[in-house]
Every structure is written in structure tokens, then in C-alpha cells.
Amino acid sequence: MKLDSFRVTNFRSVEDSGEITLGDMICLVGKNEAGKTALLHALAGLNPHPATPIAYDKERDYPRRYLNDYRGRHPEDDGEAVVVTTQWTLSPRDIAALAAQLGPDCLRSGQVTLTRRYEDKAFTIEASVNLQAIIEHLMAGHELDQDERAPLAEARSTDELRKALEGLSEPTDAQASLLKQITALPGKNAIGFVYGYIRSVTPQLMYFSHYDRMSGQMRVDDIVRSDGEPYHSPVHPHGSKKLNVGEKVFLDFLEFAGTSVEEIKESKTYESLNAKCESASNAITDQLREYWTQNAFLEIEVRVTKAEPNDPAPFDTGVIARARVKNTLHRVSVPFSERSAGFIWFFSFLVKFAQVSKDGGNLLLLLDEPGLTLHGKAQADLLRYFDDKLVNNHQVVFSTHSPFMVPPEDLTLSRIVEDQIEQKRPGFWTTKGTKVRDDVLATDPDTLFPLQAALGYDVTQALFIGKHTLLVEGPGDLVFLKALSAQLKRRKRTALDPRWTICPAGGLDKIQSFVSLFKGAKLHLAVMSDRAQGDKRKLEQLRAAGAIPENRIMNYPDVLGLPEGDVEDVFDPEAYLAIVNAAYGLKGRNVLTVAKLDKEAAGAVRLVKRVEAAFKLLPADTPEFDHFTPADWLIRNPAVLDERIPAIETTLDNAEKIIRAINGALSG
């Protein structure tokens, strides 16, 4: 059975959320106080898991501004106010189970509606049951002939069919057998059987918040459990008390790791106890290392020892189970409670849901602000855990306002949550309550921010850079290299390896910042830069940083054997000037030639500097020279490189040297 959509009404800030659709997972995105928690609580109350027994309270949960008019808004004949309405699809297995008892056409549709109101003890069910098809299937199954069917012909439901059978003075064996089957159904009718089955396969909804964190220690000898009863602690200043959330997570931790309080208490020798503790430690450490990439040198240790008399109460007597975190790099361990809030939450989350998976059960998971205290990279680990461990077995609904918890590869998984307000007249504002929309076109920019940030981060990570990224200084470099590579490929010479993604970094001084920004992205980076006389120090700093191996930090003049140079120095001067003249429409006396450059900019070594100097002597109405315009013209007019003249041949020879050096960095 799978949840297709839900709608929350009359609950806290939610007057009517609108229909919220979902697949295997959705993310509710909204700012603080938008109503995300209210939506999750309302949904959790439909069929709550015993571990998270959320119940509706009219005085607490009904929209407060309408509370005094509750009866007027919901007359007695309409019953209590509806809190949540859900649409589900029965699985093929569910439909087959119903068909086996009531026939293949027992349902007109596999769609089911479950609703829960205030004061309801359980959810109500609506299903499209085909009673006539069921009656026909039941009678055919018991092989009733025409005479036996005759007194039952007016029956339009299994209730009417049962009453008709009960009214027969001398039922035949077939009629008696049919009556026995109907009477054995829950509620003594087909509706009872269908609704009972649906209730049995409806997933329980487990709610988990960012406050659910494991305790670092607890008194083992105080924990007892009666058959069928939850754990509790009988030793308490005021008598028996229930375990708090942190203690329950600790017990889940022990059970997930393959042991329990009972086993620890039954251990008679040190070796037996130590073996169980080490087993628990190893099992949970393996799980932690797979999904906590923030620190690879952590291990979890479980120790059970006698209390020390000077420890704070209640840990000064009895037997104490303690969880500690060991850093193998620093060779030190600290109490679990002294780790960061993010680590404690992440660890507690892994334990809780690893135990859920181990116990099995039909669950739908509701996660309120998961990973709120985690670093952005750790939040990405958490999303990976959702994909790997949760959505294969459970539907997941979670809320967030963090851009790192928004699945960037599929923004259709996101639903915008807003507390919508409107101005009915100047100075008078009112609220429409919490609304949910799936078109991600929020009217409030603050609400939309996490989606914008997630999309922007993903675009930066995936669109402009790739696994093999070549950093160049500007967009002109990218265009020139692409155009030259295309011509070399047409001539069946060495072209750029298609694995390269060329990314303009904005200048040599910005390449170091770029490298630092994406240092953790596990990219294969290389650099092909310009080099002027003043750039030597910048290149030395880039090499000294060690973020990119020295053999992948390249520049045009070094490859071409020049004292300094830019991407433009790949071109033979005559070839480059032909491109410049065409790009700027220079004609007659304004046409640039090598002779003019030699005369008017004799002191410059770099070709582009010589052209810049020559442009300053052109008429005032001549467009200002920039690096990109010639590159833009070349990519639009690539045929200029088709010419078989010395200037083009020299240019392509230089380009091939550059491209071979770049491709060589792939295997460096």
C-alpha cells in the first residue's frame, strides 16, 4: 500500500494545505514557522507508530482563532473536524489477497481514501467495493444453481445476502456453506473484510525529530521489561518512571548491535561481557564509517562497568553502560555526550532507523528537520543514507530549510510550504494559513531561498565543472581551444579529450580560490593559464598550495617555448590579425598588419598586448578591443582555419602542442 497524496485541514496553522502529492520521497521546504512540523504531526496522527504516539487534541491543535466557533463550523450532524485526508494505492499483492477471498472484480479501483478527525479512535476508510461482483463470486464459488439463487436475487450487499440466507427455513448444503463463509468474515460482510484487510496493511507513520538523541550512559541493572511491555526503570526517587527518548535510543543501539540489556545482565564472566560489548562496538562503527565522512578516524566503544562512588547520581551505584567515541588519529576517547550535537544526532539517527529496518514492519517515515545541526557535507551524507537505506523499503517525507537537504538532482521532490498572508485592505493583514505547492514558485523569496541555493550549488558543481576539469583564465580561452580542437579533429590530428570540461576561472589570481572552493569535490583538476612577467609568483603560490599536482599546472608560454604569453600567442600573428580585422570590421588604412604591430608596439612581447597598443592609435569611433570578441568571431566563422596557408599551419601546430600537454594531464 502506497501513499499517493495527503491533505491537512483544521490543524494548528493549517486551515487547508491543499493536496500534497508524493512518490517514494518528498521534501517539505519552508522557512521557520511556516507550518512544516504541523503538517508532519497531522499526517503522523493518521496511524501513528507506537514509538511515536502522536494524538490530536482539539483545544491544542485546532486553529485557535476559530476554536470558540468549532461547533458552528462543524455541526453535530457533520461530526468532528477532519484533520487529514489521504489517498493510497493498494499494491498488486494487496489486490490479489482481496481477490482470493472475494473475487477478481471485488474492487472497482485500487484507490483507497483514509481519513482521520478529531476524537476519532482510528482512521476511517473509503474504498470502491463492487458488491454485486462479490455476491456473484461467492455464489459461484459455492456452486448455487438457479433454484438456490432465486430467493437471494434481491440482495444488493453481503449484509442483505446473509440476512436472506438466514431467513431460509430449509437451506441447501450450498446455501449453508455460503452463509458460513459470509458469517466468518469480519463484520459478517464483505465491507468488513475489505476494510479490515486495508487496516492491517496500512503503514504506521513514525515521526522522528532533530531532538531525538541517544544518551551517553545509563544504569543497566535498573532497566527491566515485562513481557509485551516497554522498558522502564523502577529505581527512581518518585517510583517507577518511563525511559526518556535518549535512553530508548541507547537500547535500540544495543539491540541493533546484536546484544541487549538482558544479555549484558546475564553475562557471568568478564570475557563474555567484553565479547558482547566489542561486537556491539564493531557493528555500529562499520555503519558509522559508511555514512559519516566528516571524520574517518572515529570508533564507537561500548563499556559496561561497575559504577564509581564519586560519579554523579544516579551513575554512582550499580552497573553502568557507557558509549564512548575514540579518535584513532589522536588516540583519545571521550564520552559520547561530549561529541558535537551534529555527530550525536547523526549517530542516533543511524541507530534508530537501522533498528527499524532490522525489526521490519510496514512504516512510512516522517522526519522533521533532519540533520539540522550537521555540516553541509554531512547533510549530503544523510541524503545518501535516505537513498541507500530508506526509500527502498519505506516512503519518506521530511522537512527542511537547509539548501544542502534539498535533493538538487530532482527538484520535483520538493514541496514549498508557506504561511500565506493577504492584505484585504490597507493596514489590515490576514492569513490564509499554511499552504503547500509543488510548482516551486513560492511568492516569498525567503521560502524559495533553500531551493535557489541548492540549485545554484548543484549547477556550480555539475554544469560548469566536471570530473575532469581544465581551468582556464577566461571565456576567450575556452572558445579558442574549442575552435582549434575542432579544426584539428577535422584534419585527423590530436584534439581535446572529450572527458575535459573547460571552466573559465576569471583570471590566474582567482584560480587558487576556485581550487580551494572545490577541493572536496573529488575532481581531477588541471590548469592552462596565461603567464606574464608578474605572474611567476602567483604560479609558485598555486604550486605550493598542493591542491593540484605540479605537472598539471601548465601555461601557454612554457609549452610553446616563449618568455611570456597568452592563449592568443597560440596563433601565428598573421592568422590572429586576420581574425581581429574581420571581428571588428577594420578596413582600408585601419587594417592591422604585422608590420604595424612591429612599428607601433615594438616593446611588447605578448601578441595581445601589441594589438591593444595598436588599437589605441585607431580612430576614436573604433570599438574598444577586448579578448573575447575575436574568439566569438572565430567560433562563428570556423572556416577561416580551413585554409592551407603557412600562418594557419603554424597556428594548428602550436595548438596541437597545447592540446597534447592538456591531454597528458589526464594520465598525470
N, C-alpha and C positions, 0 to 999 in steps of 0.2 A: 504494500500500500504506500503510495507516494503523494506527498502534499504538493498540489499544483498552485494554490493561492490561498491567501487569508485576508480577512478584513476585520479591523478592530474598531469598535464603536463604544461610546459611553464609558471610557476608561481614562481617568486622570486627564492629561492634556489632549487626549484623542477623542474628539467628538465623532469623526468618521475619517478613517485613514485613507479610504479608497481601497480598491483591490490591489493587493501586493502579490505579484506572480513570482515564482521561483522554480529553479531546477534542482541540481544537486547541491548548489550553494549560492547564497546571495549575501551581499554586504550592505548593511544599512549605514549610509554616510550622512552625518549631520553634525552641527556644532553642539556644544553643551546646552542642555535644557531644551533641546529640540523635541524630545519625546521618544528617543530610541529605546531607553530602558522600559518605558511604559509599553511600547509595542511588544517587546520580548516578554515582559511579565504577563501581558494579556494572552499572548499565544501560549506561554508555558502553562497557564491555568486551564487550558482545554483538557489536557490529560496528563497531569504532572507526574514526573518520576518520583518515587518515594524518597529519594535522596534530596530532592528539591521540591518540597510540598508547597507550592505556591497556590494560594486560595484567594478568591475575590472577596473583598469587604466593601459593602455598599457605601458606608459612611466614609471610608478611607479612599476608595478608588473611583467612585462616581464623580464626574466633573463637578467640582464644588459649587460653582456659581448656579448650577441647576438643581442642587440636591434638595432644596426645600420644595421644589416643584416636581419631584420624582414621580409621584402618583399621577399628576396631571399630564406629564409627558409620556407615561407608560400606564395606561388604565388597567384596572384589575383584569379585565377580560383579555388583555394582551399579555398578561404575565409579567415577569421581570424583564428588565432591560437586557438586550443582547450585548455581550462583551466581545465575542469573537465568532466569526463565521468562516469556516474553512472548506475548501474544495479539494477532494482527493481522487486519485485514480487507483482502482483495485489492480493488483498485479495479475498476470496470467495464471499464476499459481492460486491466487485467491478465487478467481472466477472459476477455475477448474474444481476447486474444493466445494464451492456452492453448487456447481453443475452436477457434481457427483451425487448430491443428495436431492436436488430439486429440478434437475434437468438442464440441458444446454441453453435453453432460452429463458431461464429463470429471471434474468435481469435484462431490462431494455437498454441499459447503459452501464458502463463500468465506472461512471462518475458518482461520487458519494459526497454529501454535504454533512458536515459535523458542526454543531453549534453549541455554545455554552452561554448561559445567562447568569446573572446574579442569583444567588440562593439555589441554583441547580446543584444536585449532588453528583451529577455526571453529565457528560455531553449528550445531546440529542442527535438522532441520526435521521437523515432523509436519503432514501435510495429508490431508484425506479424499478420496483419489483413487478414482474409480469405474472400476476396471479393466475390468469387464465392458462398460460403456458405451463405453470407449475401444477395446476389441477389436472391438466391433460397428461402431464408426465407421470404424476402419481397414480392416476387411474390406469394408464397404460402399463405402468410398472407392475401393477397387481393384476393385470390382465382381466379387468372388468369387461363383461360383454354388454351388449346393448340393453338387455333387461336390467342388469345390475347398475348401469349408468342412469337409467331412466329416472329413478327417484332423486337423483343427485344433480339433475340438469340445471336447476335454478341457482346452484351455488356459484357465487362470484368471488368468493375468498375461501381460504382454507378454514377459517372460522365457521363460515356457513356450511362448508363441506363436512366438517367434523360434527356440527350440530345435526345435519341431515342424516349422517351415518348413525349418530347416537339415537335418532328418532326411529330407526328401523326396528320393527318388532322381531323380525327373524332375519338378521343379516347373513349373507352368504359368507363362506370362508374368505373369499377375496375381499368382500366389503369389511369384514372384521379385521383382516390383516392391514388394510388401508387405514382403518381407524386407529389401530395400534401404532402405526408409523406416525400419523399426524399427532396423536396424543403424546408421543415421546419427544416431539420437537419442543425446544424452549418456548414457553408461552402457548404451547399446544397449537401453534400455527406457523406458517412459512415466514411471516414477517419476523416473528420471534427468533427463528433460526438464522435468518439473514442478518438481522441486527445484532444478534449475539455473536455471530462469527465476525462481523465487522468490528465489533467492540474488542474482540480478542486479538485482532491483528493490527489494531490502530497503534502506531508507535507512541511510546511515552515520550514526553518532552522534558529533557534535562537542561536545566538552566545553570550556567557557570559564570561567575563574575570575577572581576580582577581582584576581589577581596579574598578569594578562596586560596589561602596559602598554608603550607604544611608547617606544623610545629616542629621545632628542632629537637625536642625531647619530651618524654612522657614516662609516667610510672607504670611499669609493666605489670607489677603484681596487683595493681588496683583495677585493671581492666578485666571485666567479666562480660559474658554474653550468655543469656538463656537461649534455649532452642527457639529459633524463629524470631528472636528479639534482637534489636540492635545493641551494640556495645554500650556500656555505661560504666561510670565509676562510682562505686559505693562509698569510697573514702572521700569525704568532703565535710567541711565544717558544719554545713547545714544538712547533712544527709546525702542521699543519692543524687547524682546530677548526670545529665546527658553530656556526652562528649561534644566539645566545640568543633568547628569546621576544621581547624588545623590539626586536631587530634585524629579526626576521621581520615584526613588525607594521609597522616602518618601510618594508620592501619592499612589503608589502601596500598601504601608504599611497601609495607612488609608483605602483604598478600601477593602483590604483583611480582615481587622479587622471589617468591616461592616459599615464604615462611609465614608465620603468624604469631600473634601473642601467645596462643595456646602452645605452639611448638616450642617457643622460646622458654616458656614457663616450665615445660615438661623436660627440658634438657637437664640431664643429671651430671654431666661432666663438662669441663672447660672445652675440650676438643669438640664435643658435639655442638655446644653453643657457638663456638668460634666458627665452625664449618657453616652453620646456618647463616651467621652474620656475614661471612665472606661471600657466600653465594648471593645473598641479597645485595651486597655492595657491588659485586661484579655485574649482576644483571642490570641494575639501574644505571651503572656507569656506561655500559655499552649503549643503552638507549640515549643517554645524555650526550655522548660524544657524536652520535649520528646527527643530532639536530641542534646542538649548541656549538656554533662555530666561533663564538666570541673568544673562547679560550680553550685550546686543545689539551691543556695540562691539568685538567681537573678530574678528580676521582671522588666518588661518594663512599664514605665509610660508615658502617653501622656498628655501634658498640653497645653491648649490654653489660653493665657493671653494677656492683652494689653502690648505693648512694654514699656520698661522703657527708659526715655530720655537719660540716661547716658550709655546705652548699645551701642556697636559698630554698625555703619551703616552697612546694612540697617535695622537692628533689633531694632532701636531706635524709630520707629514710627509704627503705625498700630497694627494689631493683629498678634501675633506670635504663631505658633505651634511648640512645642518642644518635643523631645523624650529624656527621662532620664532613666537611669538604676539604680535600687535600690537594694542594698545588704541588705537583711533582717537579715543577721547574724550580720553585723557591724552597721546596722540601719542608713545607709547613702545612699544618691543618688547623682549621678554625671551626667553631660551632656553626652549624647550618644557619642559625638565626643571624649571624654576623655577615652573611653574604649580601650582595646588593638586592634591593627589592625586586629588580627585574629578574635576576637569577632565581630567587626564591619562587617567584610566580611561575616562571617558565618550567622549573623543575616540578612544582606542584601540579601544573597543568599536564605535563607528560605522565606523571604518576596516575593522576585521576583518570585520564582517558585511556591510558594503557590498561588500567584495571577494568574500565568499562568494556573495552574490546575483549579482554580476557573472559569477563563474565558473560559476554554475548548479550542478547536481548534486542528487541526492536525499539530503537531510540532515534529521536530527532534532537539534534544538539543546538542549543541556543547559547551563544557566547556573547556576553556583554562586555564591550571594550577589551577584548583580549590583547595582551601584550602592551598595555598602556605604559608600563614602566620600562619597556625594552628599548634598546638602541635600534635604529632603523634597520641595520643589517640583521639583528636578531629577530625583528618582526618579519623580515623576508624568510628567515628560517622557520618561523611559525606558520607562515602561509604554505611553505613547502611541506610542513607536517600535516596541515589540513589536506593537501592534495594526496600525500602518500598514505596517510593512515586513517583519515576520517571519511572523506567523501565516497570512498569505495564501498563503505558499509552504512553510512548514515548521511541523511541530509543535514546541512549545516546552515544556520542563519546567525550571522554575527554583526555587531555594530562597531563603528569606529569613527574617529575624526582625525586619524593619522594617515597621511598620504602613503606611508610605507605598508599599511594594511589594506590598501585598495588594490585588488588584482589588476595590474596595468595591462596585462596581455588580453584582457577581456572586460572592458568597462560595462558591458551589458549585464554583468553580475552585480552591478551596483544599483542601489535604490536611494534616491535623495529623500531625506527626512527633514521637513521644515515645519516650524511653528508659524503658520501663515497669519499675517495681520492685515487689516484693511482699514482705510480711513473713510468712514461713512459721511463725515462732514468735517470741515476744518477744525482741527484741535480735538476731534473725537476719534479714538482708535479702538478697534475691537479685534478679537482673534477668531479665526475660523478653526482653531485647534491644529493639532499635528496632522500633516498631510504627507503622503508618500507618493513619489512619482518615479517612473522608470525611464523617462526621456532625458535624464541628466541635464535638464535645462533649468536649474534652480533660479528662482528670482533673486535670491540672496547670495551675493558673491562670497560671503563668509562660509556659507554652506557648501558652495561649489569648490572652495579652495583645496580640500584634500584631493578631489578628482583632478583639478588642474595641476597640482603639484605632482601627483602620481603619473599623470600622462606626460608632463614635462620631463620628469626624471627618466621615464621609460624611453621617450623619444631621444633624449640625450644619450642614453645608454645603447639604444638599438638602432636608431635611424642614422645618426651622424657618425657613429663608430661601429666597428665590427670586431670579431675575434682577432683578425689580423689588420691592425690599423696603422696606416702610414700618416704621420703628422707632417704637414707642410705649413708654410707661413701664411699663405693667403689663398683666396679662391682662384687667383690667376694661375698659381702653381698647379692646382687641381685640373683646371681646364687645359692648360698647355700639355700636361703629362697625358691626359686622356686623348687629346688630339694627336699627339706624336705617337702614342702607343697604337692608336687605331691605324695610322699610316704604316707603321712597322708591321702590324699584323697583316695588312693588305699585301705587303711585299714579302710576307712569309719570313719575317725576321723576328727577333725577340721582342715580345710585347709584355705589358704588365701582367703579372699573375692575377687571374680573376679573384683570387682569395683576398686581395688587398682591398680595404676600404680607405679611401683617401680623405683625410679630415683636416680642413684649414684650422689652425690653432690661433691665428691672429697675430703672429709675429714670434720671433725667436725668444723674446723675453717672456712670452705667455705660454710657451711650450712646457716649461717646468711646472707652472701652475696646473696646466691641463693634465700632465702626467701624475701629479700629486692627487688631483681630484679623482682619477680613475684607477688609482693604484690597486685598489681592492677588487677590481672587476675581472681579474684573471685574463687580461688582454695581452696579445702579442703585439707590442708597440715597436715602431721604428720611426726614425726622423730623417727627413731630407730637407735641409734648410739652406737659405742663403748664407753668405758669410762676407762681412765687410771687415775692415781693419779693426773696428771697435768691438767686433763680435767674439773675438777669441776668448775673452774672459767668460762670456755667457755660455759658450760651449763647454769650457772647462768646468763651470759650475754644474751644468747639466750632466756631464760625465761623472763628476764627483758625487752627485746625489745617488747614483747607483740604481735608480729606478728603471733605467733602460741599459742593457749591456752596451759597452763602448763600441763594439763592432756594428751596432745598429743605429748609431748616431752618425749620420752622414751629411755632407753638404756638397753643393754643386761644384765649387772650385776645386776641392780636393779630388773629386772623381775625374774632373776634366784637366787637372794639372794647371790650374790658374791661381794667381796670388789671392784673388777675391772674386766674387761673382754671385749672380742671382740666377733664377730659372731662365731669364732672358738670355743669359750667356750660353745656354744650350744651342741657341740659334746662331747660324752664320750671320754676321751683321747685315749683309745684303738681303738675306731672307727675312730677317726681322724688320728691316726698314720697309720692305715691300708690304708687309702686314700692317705696319703703323700708317704708312701713306694711305692704304686702302681704308683702314678703320676710321681715320679722321678726315678722309676726303681731301688730302693735300694735293694740290695741282700746281703746274707751272713753276714759278720761282720758289714756291713754298715746299716743293717736294724735297724730302730729306734723302741725302746720299751719304755714303761712307766718307767721301771727300769732305763734305760739310762737317760731319762729326769730327773728323781729324783736325779740321781747321778751327772749329768753334768750341770744341771740348777736348782739346788735346791732353789735358792733365788728368782726365778721369779714366779709370781702368775698366769699371763695370759698364757694360753696354747701356743699361737702363739710365745710368747717371748721365751718360753722354747724350742720350736722347732728350732727357729732361732739360739739359743745358741748351740744346738746340731749339727746343720748343719756346724757350724764353725769348728767342730772337725772332719768332714768327709774329705776324700781325696780331694786334690786340683782340680781334674778334675770333681768333683761332681757339677752339675748345682747349681747356686745360688738360695736360697729359696725366693719365693715371695708368696703373699697372694692369687693370682688368680689361679695359676697352680693347686692346689688341688681342687678348686671349678670347674675348667674347666674339670678335670678328672671325678669328680662326676657326672656332668650333662651328660657326655658321657657314664658313666657306672652306671646308677641308680640302677641296680640290687643288688649292694652291700648293699643297705638299705632294701632289701627284707629278709635278714637273720633274723631268730628269735633267737637272742643271746642277753645276758644282755646289752652289750655295745650299740647295735643298739636300744634296747628298751629304755634305758636311754636317748639316743640322741633324739629319737622321742618324749619322754615325755617332754624334755626341749624345743624342737621345738614347741610343741603344746602350751606350756606356752607363748612363744614369739608370736606365731600367734594369740592366743586369745587376748593378750594385743593389738596387732596391729588392729585386727578386732573391738575391743572395742572402738578404737578411731574413728570409723565411726559414732558412735552414740553419741560421746562425745560432 
